C-alpha cells in the first residue's frame, strides 16, 4: 500500500502538469483582458512555459540522477504548487511571465524523475510511458473542460487555485518513494551547453515567423555548433550519456517517429479546430464538444496499447489515424456531425495506440539502470515537436485572422451581384452611401467565399500529406520494433 501511494502521487503530479498547462492556454482571451496584455505578450506567456521546460529538461534530468531523483521530484512538486498560484495572482505582464517560466522549470523537475520511478515500478518501458501519457493527457483534457464550464461564472484564474491542492496531495503521497541516485561527477559544462543550445534552437523555431532568413540561418548554425560541442564533450567524458548509445537504430527510428507523431497530432488537432471553427460550427460549445473527441479515445486506449504487441499496436494505430485523416480530407461545408466525430475519434485512438509504444521502444533502447537522464532525452525529443507545433499553429492562425477579418467586415452576406449594385448607382444616385455599402458587402462576401475555398483546398492537401506521414511513421515503428535491442 505504501509503495502504491508513491505511485499514485506520481500520477497526481503528472496530471497537475497537464492540467495547469492546458487550463491557462484555454483562458487566453480572459487572461489577456485581465492582465491587459497585447497579442504578442499573450503568445509569449504561452510559449515561456514550454521554452523553460524543454531548455532545463536534460540538465535537471542529469542533476536529479546525481543529487537524488526524489529530491528533484519534491522540488518540482513544490514549485508546481507555488508558481502557478503566484502566476494566477500576478497583476502585470512581467511577473506573469516570470512565474509561468518557473512553472515550466518545475515541470522539468518532475517529468524525467517520474518516468524513472514508473519504469522501476512497472519494469516495462511501454507501460511506464503509457501510464505517464494517460495522466498527462487526462490533465490536458480536464483543464480546458473546467475552463469551458466555469467561463462566465468565475474569474479566469479560478482553476489554477486547484494546483496547490493537487501538489499537496502529490507531495504527501510521494513521501513513500525511496531516494535513488547514481554517484558520479556533475557535468556542469554539459548542462550549460545543453541549455544554451536548446534555448537558441527553441527561440529560432518560435520566432521563425518574425525573423529574417539570414537571422534564422545564423541562429541555427550557432545552435548546431553548440550541439556538436556537447556531443564531443559527452563522448569524451561520458558524464551523462555516451553519444554512441544514441546511434542505436531503435532509438533513432522510434524517437524520430514519436517526434513526428506528436507533431502530427498537434497539427491535426489545431487544423481540425480551425476547420470546425471557421467552416462548420457557430456555437463555441459545439466546438469544445468536438475537440473532446480526440483526447477521450486517446485516454481509453493508451494503457490498453501497452499490453499489446508493439507491431500490432503501431499497425492498428496507424490504420485508425490514417482513416481518420482520409475522412477529414473529404470535409465540405455540408459535412455532418457524425462524420466529424468519427474522424476525430479515430485520430485520437490511433495516436493512443502508437505513441506509448514508440516512446517505450525509444526509451528501452538507451536505458541504463534507473536514470532520469534517459527519460529526459526521450521527453526532450518529443517536446521539440511541441515547439515546432506552436510555430505552425501561429502560421495557421495568421490565415484564420485573414478569414475572420473579412468575415467581421462583411457582416451579413448580401445576395446582390456586382452588376446589380452598379445599376443601382445609376437608378438611385440619391442612395449613394447605401449603394456603396451594398457594393462593399458584395466584394467582401466574394473574398470570404474565396478564402473559404482556399482554406478547404489547403485543408484537404494537409490531410493527405498527414496520411502519407502516418504511413511513414508506421514503417519506422515496425522497423524499430523488429530491431528492438535485446536486453539481459
NORVEN-V572767 format. One record per residue. RES is the residue in one letter. PSI is psi in whole degrees, 0 to 359 (NA if undefined). BURIAL is # if it has 9 or more other ideal C-beta (glycine too) atoms within 8 Angstrom, else .. D_FIRST is the distance of its C-alpha to the first C-alpha in Angstrom with 1 decimal. Layout:
RES_PSI_BURIAL_D_FIRST ; RES_PSI_BURIAL_D_FIRST
//
This chain:
X_318_._0.0 ; X_321_._3.8 ; X_319_._5.4 ; X_331_._5.1 ; X_322_#_6.2 ; X_322_#_8.9 ; X_315_#_9.8 ; X_325_#_10.3 ; X_320_#_12.3 ; X_318_#_14.4 ; X_318_#_15.1 ; X_319_#_16.3 ; X_317_#_18.4 ; X_317_#_20.0 ; X_319_#_20.7 ; X_323_#_22.4 ; X_310_#_24.7 ; X_319_#_26.0 ; X_311_#_26.3 ; X_318_#_28.2 ; X_313_#_30.5 ; X_324_#_31.4 ; X_315_#_31.9 ; X_316_#_34.4 ; X_343_#_36.2 ; X_354_#_36.5 ; X_33_#_38.3 ; X_316_#_40.9 ; X_314_._44.0 ; X_319_#_42.7 ; X_318_#_41.6 ; X_318_#_44.9 ; X_316_._46.8 ; X_321_#_44.8 ; X_1_#_45.1 ; X_53_._48.6 ; X_150_#_47.7 ; X_172_._50.0 ; X_318_._48.9 ; X_320_._48.6 ; X_323_#_46.5 ; X_316_#_44.2 ; X_321_#_43.8 ; X_323_#_43.1 ; X_325_#_40.3 ; X_311_#_38.7 ; X_333_#_39.3 ; X_330_#_38.4 ; X_307_#_34.7 ; X_320_#_34.9 ; X_308_#_37.4 ; X_334_#_35.5 ; X_313_#_32.2 ; X_327_#_33.9 ; X_332_#_36.2 ; X_0_#_33.4 ; X_306_#_30.8 ; X_317_#_32.0 ; X_318_#_32.9 ; X_328_#_29.5 ; X_318_#_27.8 ; X_315_#_29.9 ; X_321_#_29.4 ; X_327_#_25.6 ; X_323_#_25.9 ; X_318_#_28.3 ; X_341_#_26.9 ; X_122_#_23.2 ; X_319_#_21.0 ; X_324_#_18.6 ; X_313_#_21.8 ; X_330_#_23.3 ; X_319_#_20.3 ; X_315_#_20.3 ; X_315_#_24.1 ; X_317_#_23.8 ; X_317_#_21.4 ; X_317_#_23.7 ; X_323_#_26.7 ; X_339_#_25.5 ; X_329_#_25.1 ; X_310_#_28.4 ; X_320_#_30.9 ; X_325_#_30.7 ; X_316_#_31.2 ; X_324_#_34.3 ; X_317_#_35.4 ; X_331_#_35.3 ; X_359_._37.4 ; X_144_#_39.9 ; X_357_._43.5 ; X_170_._45.1 ; X_318_#_44.7 ; X_310_._44.3 ; X_324_#_41.3 ; X_318_#_39.7 ; X_317_#_40.2 ; X_311_._38.9 ; X_328_#_35.6 ; X_321_#_35.1 ; X_318_#_35.6 ; X_331_#_33.2 ; X_321_#_30.6 ; X_321_#_31.3 ; X_319_#_30.8 ; X_319_#_27.4 ; X_323_#_26.4 ; X_334_#_27.7 ; X_325_#_25.4 ; X_317_#_22.3 ; X_303_#_23.3 ; X_323_#_23.8 ; X_324_#_20.9 ; X_319_#_18.5 ; X_323_#_20.0 ; X_316_#_19.8 ; X_320_#_16.0 ; X_320_#_15.7 ; X_323_#_18.2 ; X_321_#_16.4 ; X_309_#_13.2 ; X_340_#_15.3 ; X_34_._18.2 ; X_127_#_20.5 ; X_319_#_22.6 ; X_319_#_23.5 ; X_319_#_20.1 ; X_319_#_19.0 ; X_325_#_22.2 ; X_314_#_21.8 ; X_323_#_18.5 ; X_310_#_20.1 ; X_324_#_23.2 ; X_308_#_21.6 ; X_329_#_20.2 ; X_312_#_23.2 ; X_328_#_25.7 ; X_320_#_23.9 ; X_320_#_24.6 ; X_333_#_28.1 ; X_313_#_28.5 ; X_325_#_27.2 ; X_301_#_29.2 ; X_327_#_32.6 ; X_315_#_31.9 ; X_320_#_31.2 ; X_320_#_34.2 ; X_317_#_36.4 ; X_326_._35.4 ; X_350_#_35.9 ; X_130_._39.1 ; X_347_._42.0 ; X_327_._40.0 ; X_175_._38.4 ; X_164_._39.0 ; X_331_._38.2 ; X_12_#_35.4 ; X_310_._33.6 ; X_335_#_30.6 ; X_335_#_30.1 ; X_351_#_29.2 ; X_340_._25.8 ; X_312_#_25.0 ; X_325_#_24.3 ; X_313_._22.0 ; X_317_#_20.0 ; X_328_#_20.1 ; X_317_#_19.0 ; X_315_#_15.8 ; X_320_#_15.3 ; X_314_#_16.3 ; X_315_._13.9 ; X_324_#_10.8 ; X_359_#_12.2 ; X_338_._12.8 ; X_349_#_9.7 ; X_146_#_11.7 ; X_144_._14.2 ; X_135_._17.8 ; X_137_#_19.8 ; X_159_#_23.6 ; X_112_._26.6 ; X_146_._29.5 ; X_176_._32.8 ; X_148_._35.5 ; X_124_#_34.9 ; X_81_#_37.1 ; X_317_._38.7 ; X_318_._41.6 ; X_320_#_39.4 ; X_319_#_37.3 ; X_315_._40.6 ; X_317_#_42.1 ; X_316_#_39.1 ; X_309_#_39.1 ; X_324_#_42.8 ; X_316_#_43.2 ; X_320_#_40.5 ; X_315_#_41.8 ; X_318_#_45.4 ; X_315_#_44.3 ; X_319_#_42.2 ; X_318_#_45.0 ; X_317_#_47.6 ; X_312_#_45.6 ; X_330_#_44.9 ; X_11_._48.4 ; X_331_#_50.2 ; X_343_._51.7 ; X_352_._53.4 ; X_154_#_54.4 ; X_160_._57.6 ; X_319_._57.5 ; X_320_._58.7 ; X_319_._55.9 ; X_315_#_53.3 ; X_315_._54.8 ; X_312_._55.0 ; X_323_#_51.5 ; X_320_#_50.2 ; X_317_._52.2 ; X_314_#_50.8 ; X_316_#_47.2 ; X_320_._47.9 ; X_316_._49.6 ; X_322_#_46.6 ; X_321_#_44.3 ; X_316_._46.7 ; X_319_#_46.8 ; X_315_#_43.0 ; X_319_#_42.9 ; X_317_._45.6 ; X_315_#_43.9 ; X_324_#_40.6 ; X_326_#_42.6 ; X_318_._44.3 ; X_333_#_41.5 ; X_40_._38.3 ; X_319_#_36.2 ; X_290_#_34.0 ; X_130_#_34.7 ; X_123_._37.7 ; X_337_#_39.6 ; X_328_._40.4 ; X_325_#_36.9 ; X_347_#_37.4 ; X_2_._40.3 ; X_132_#_38.3 ; X_320_#_39.6 ; X_317_#_36.2 ; X_313_#_35.1 ; X_311_#_38.5 ; X_312_#_38.6 ; X_323_#_35.1 ; X_317_#_34.7 ; X_319_#_38.1 ; X_319_#_37.3 ; X_324_#_34.1 ; X_313_#_36.2 ; X_322_#_38.9 ; X_317_#_36.4 ; X_318_#_34.9 ; X_320_#_38.4 ; X_315_#_39.5 ; X_318_#_36.8 ; X_310_#_37.8 ; X_313_#_41.5 ; X_320_#_41.1 ; X_312_#_39.0 ; X_326_#_41.5 ; X_319_#_44.5 ; X_317_#_43.3 ; X_317_#_42.7 ; X_319_#_46.2 ; X_312_#_47.8 ; X_321_#_46.4 ; X_320_#_47.3 ; X_335_#_50.8 ; X_325_#_51.9 ; X_324_._50.3 ; X_147_#_48.6 ; X_333_._50.0 ; X_126_._47.0 ; X_328_._44.2 ; X_321_._41.8 ; X_321_#_42.7 ; X_314_#_42.1 ; X_320_#_38.5 ; X_313_._37.9 ; X_323_#_39.2 ; X_338_#_37.3 ; X_342_#_34.0 ; X_349_#_35.0 ; X_304_#_34.0 ; X_331_#_30.4 ; X_307_#_29.3 ; X_330_#_30.1 ; X_312_#_28.7 ; X_321_#_25.2 ; X_328_#_25.6 ; X_349_#_26.5 ; X_307_#_24.8 ; X_322_#_21.6 ; X_318_._23.8 ; X_333_#_26.2 ; X_341_#_23.6 ; X_8_._23.6 ; X_163_#_27.4 ; X_141_._30.0 ; X_312_#_31.0 ; X_317_#_34.6 ; X_317_._34.1 ; X_315_#_31.7 ; X_318_#_34.1 ; X_315_#_37.1 ; X_318_#_35.8 ; X_318_#_34.8 ; X_321_#_38.2 ; X_312_#_39.9 ; X_316_#_38.3 ; X_315_#_38.8 ; X_316_#_42.4 ; X_321_#_43.3 ; X_316_#_41.8 ; X_327_#_44.1 ; X_317_#_47.0 ; X_318_#_46.7 ; X_335_#_46.7 ; X_344_#_49.8 ; X_11_._51.7 ; X_141_#_50.9 ; X_182_._53.9 ; X_342_._54.7 ; X_8_._54.7 ; X_135_#_51.3 ; X_165_._49.4 ; X_323_._45.9 ; X_318_._44.6 ; X_321_#_45.7 ; X_311_#_43.9 ; X_314_#_40.6 ; X_315_#_40.7 ; X_318_#_41.4 ; X_327_#_38.7 ; X_318_#_36.1 ; X_320_#_37.2 ; X_313_#_37.0 ; X_317_#_33.5 ; X_320_#_32.4 ; X_316_#_34.3 ; X_322_#_32.7 ; X_326_#_29.2 ; X_324_#_30.0 ; X_315_#_31.7 ; X_314_#_30.0 ; X_323_#_26.5 ; X_317_#_28.5 ; X_316_#_31.1 ; X_318_#_28.7 ; X_319_#_26.5 ; X_319_#_29.7 ; X_316_#_31.0 ; X_321_#_27.9 ; X_323_#_27.8 ; X_340_#_31.4 ; X_3_#_31.1 ; X_138_#_27.7 ; X_107_._27.8 ; X_207_._24.8 ; X_87_._22.0 ; X_138_#_24.4 ; X_343_#_24.5 ; X_312_#_28.2 ; X_321_#_28.3 ; X_319_#_26.0 ; X_328_#_28.4 ; X_315_#_31.3 ; X_315_#_30.2 ; X_325_#_29.3 ; X_313_#_32.5 ; X_317_#_34.6 ; X_326_#_33.1 ; X_331_#_33.5 ; X_324_#_37.2 ; X_330_#_37.6 ; X_321_#_36.5 ; X_314_#_39.1 ; X_320_#_41.7 ; X_321_#_40.6 ; X_321_#_41.1 ; X_315_#_44.6 ; X_325_#_45.5 ; X_321_#_44.3 ; X_320_#_46.8 ; X_320_#_49.5 ; X_319_#_48.6 ; X_334_#_48.7 ; X_317_#_52.1 ; X_321_#_53.5 ; X_322_#_51.7 ; X_320_._53.5 ; X_312_#_56.8 ; X_315_#_56.2 ; X_326_#_55.1 ; X_310_._58.0 ; X_328_#_60.6 ; X_318_._58.9 ; X_322_._58.9 ; X_319_._62.6 ; X_325_#_63.7 ; X_236_._62.1 ; X_130_._63.5 ; X_148_._65.0 ; X_148_._68.7 ; X_355_._70.3 ; X_152_._73.5 ; X_171_._74.6 ; X_320_._76.0 ; X_318_._79.5 ; X_317_._79.3 ; X_320_#_78.4 ; X_319_#_81.2 ; X_323_._83.7 ; X_329_#_82.6 ; X_323_#_83.6 ; X_324_._87.1 ; X_321_._87.3 ; X_71_._85.7 ; X_336_._86.2 ; X_342_._85.8 ; X_45_._82.1 ; X_310_._81.5 ; X_325_._78.2 ; X_318_._76.9 ; X_322_#_77.9 ; X_321_._76.4 ; X_319_._73.0 ; X_319_#_73.3 ; X_319_#_74.0 ; X_316_#_71.0 ; X_321_#_68.8 ; X_309_#_70.3 ; X_320_#_69.6 ; X_324_#_66.1 ; X_321_#_65.3 ; X_322_._66.6 ; X_316_#_64.4 ; X_314_#_61.3 ; X_319_._62.2 ; X_315_._62.7 ; X_321_#_59.4 ; X_317_#_57.6 ; X_318_._59.3 ; X_318_._58.6 ; X_315_#_54.9 ; X_318_#_54.6 ; X_315_._56.4 ; X_322_#_54.1 ; X_315_#_51.0 ; X_319_#_52.0 ; X_317_._52.8 ; X_317_#_49.3 ; X_319_#_47.6 ; X_327_#_49.6 ; X_318_._48.8 ; X_325_#_45.1 ; X_316_#_45.5 ; X_321_._47.1 ; X_322_#_44.3 ; X_316_#_41.8 ; X_318_#_43.7 ; X_317_#_43.7 ; X_318_#_39.9 ; X_315_#_39.5 ; X_316_._41.9 ; X_318_#_40.1 ; X_317_#_36.7 ; X_321_#_37.9 ; X_315_#_39.7 ; X_322_#_36.6 ; X_322_#_34.6 ; X_328_._37.5 ; X_17_#_37.8 ; X_131_#_34.1 ; X_127_._33.8 ; X_127_._32.9 ; X_147_._30.2 ; X_NA_._29.9
//
